[in-house]
């Protein structure tokens, strides 16, 4: 009997050691939840300026008095030779311990991006709190701290507003896509170059930090998703804007939905087509030592608007519109590839595709792939189809005589 009791006591003690999950617990009211991180250079000096966007619990709590007039975020910055050192130094200004498990956004200043970002993401892979699925943006024409300080409409948390803005334009316009810390690390370590979404400030950045700037129906200050930053060997070397950005996403098979305007018999670009499906297939080969990029895009859309008379009951009219969609898509793809070749940056993963399918041919051009890519030939085919024209085949707009 005594042996059974001793065994039971030993089991209970063993379980207590294994199940003691709260040994390093931290109370919520002792934490400062970081929603966004901005990283900038130190004006030529070695090290980083790291800015933390912290959620202000007082602004969202059901309290009265001065607390209700506080902004929804608090900005804390620190400088150090390393990002981790800046993180620890921030404790001198923060009344609570910084907590990074809910960080949604990592913002890189343009000057830092130009000098190189290969080393700043090392801490994200080593830390158990920093998240690899946090979105990454590059501040265009300004530093990261200025963007993080902006207050936003509709969304209480500015970092969440930037994240949703990126997701929204990615899902319905197609010039951007969600890029995470994990994607950037893969781009740095891969054979090809890569891109990161850009964001710029519209209006006076200082005014955008004041809560009163939001007390109008049309705020004069805000942020705007703007193009793709092109990175080669971890350094920002240029920007892709407008059609170049969307052409890049088409090649990368990252267009979920977008809108294309084509010509009608009466006017230019007054027929709006909503592209709801797009699929891209890429094949790369060497032909007489020169790379050939075979790109096949198949897309389907719905005709949403016509500005002039278009007789959609005629099959030849539909074929003409489908041809216009294909030509518009092909023009943007060719522009994107041409711009990338001028920069000698393979942002389309052509090198990785050649390495995967033809490893022996890849070994022949691996050492000078940038030059080989710049001389490559694009073999492009675009098939476009209209799947619906709405409820009216002949619009009420009369044809011009």
PyMOL commands that set and color helices and strands:
alter all, ss='L'
color gray80, all
select helices_A, chain A and resi 2-18+28-30+57-60+65-69+83-92+110-115+122-126+144-148+158-172+181-189+207-209+211-214+243-251+315-343+350-357+359-374
alter helices_A, ss='H'
color red, helices_A
select strands_A, chain A and resi 31-42+45-55+73-80+97-99+105-109+135-139+194-202+222-232+235-240+258-262+271-287+290-306+377-388
alter strands_A, ss='S'
color yellow, strands_A
deselect
rebuild
show_as cartoon
